[in-house]
Amino acid sequence: MLQEKAFNKSSNNYLGNTGYIRLSDVLRFFPVSKSTWWAGVKEGKFPAPVKLTERTTAWRVEDIRALLESVGCQHE
């Protein structure tokens, strides 16, 4: 279950409007294990990542915002 909290720029849970975020930051908004997150990606429950470089995977902020909205979580 997600904890609803105020997301502001001074907190560790600030989510910008655009750009990319890494898995460690995604998991601040969705408190699940890495393996649970990846299983959700595979099942289509969570957004697909974007491969930025050979060794860098990230998620579009817009996709994470949409997922937060779909579960009813407020964010800035």
RABELWO-V161843 format. One record per residue. N is the residue number from 1. RES is the residue in one letter. PSI is psi as a letter, one per 30 degrees, with the letter a starting at -180 (* if undefined). OMEGA is omega in whole degrees, -180 to 180 (* if undefined). BURIAL is # if it has 16 or more other C-alpha atoms within 10 Angstrom, else .. Layout:
n | res | psi | omega | burial
N | RES | PSI | OMEGA | BURIAL
N | RES | PSI | OMEGA | BURIAL
//
This chain:
n | res | psi | omega | burial
1 | M | k | -179 | .
2 | L | k | 174 | .
3 | Q | k | 177 | .
4 | E | k | 178 | .
5 | K | l | 179 | .
6 | A | k | 178 | .
7 | F | j | 178 | .
8 | N | l | -173 | .
9 | K | f | -178 | .
10 | S | f | -179 | .
11 | S | l | 176 | .
12 | N | f | -176 | .
13 | N | g | 177 | #
14 | Y | k | 178 | #
15 | L | j | 180 | #
16 | G | a | -179 | .
17 | N | e | -179 | .
18 | T | l | 176 | .
19 | G | a | -177 | .
20 | Y | k | 174 | #
21 | I | k | -179 | #
22 | R | l | -175 | .
23 | L | e | -180 | .
24 | S | e | 177 | .
25 | D | e | 177 | #
26 | V | e | -176 | #
27 | L | f | 172 | .
28 | R | f | 179 | .
29 | F | f | -179 | #
30 | F | j | -174 | #
31 | P | i | 175 | .
32 | V | l | 178 | .
33 | S | l | 177 | .
34 | K | e | -179 | .
35 | S | e | 177 | .
36 | T | e | 178 | .
37 | W | e | -178 | #
38 | W | e | 176 | #
39 | A | e | 177 | .
40 | G | e | 176 | .
41 | V | e | -179 | .
42 | K | e | -180 | .
43 | E | f | -179 | .
44 | G | g | 178 | .
45 | K | e | -180 | .
46 | F | l | -178 | .
47 | P | l | 177 | #
48 | A | k | 178 | #
49 | P | l | 176 | #
50 | V | k | 178 | .
51 | K | j | -178 | .
52 | L | e | 174 | .
53 | T | a | 180 | .
54 | E | e | -176 | .
55 | R | g | -177 | .
56 | T | j | 177 | .
57 | T | k | -179 | .
58 | A | l | 178 | #
59 | W | k | 177 | #
60 | R | k | 179 | #
61 | V | e | -179 | #
62 | E | e | 179 | .
63 | D | e | 179 | #
64 | I | e | 176 | #
65 | R | e | 180 | #
66 | A | e | 178 | .
67 | L | e | 177 | #
68 | L | e | 179 | #
69 | E | e | -179 | .
70 | S | f | 177 | .
71 | V | g | 174 | .
72 | G | g | 180 | .
73 | C | k | 178 | #
74 | Q | k | 178 | .
75 | H | l | 176 | #
76 | E | * | * | .
//
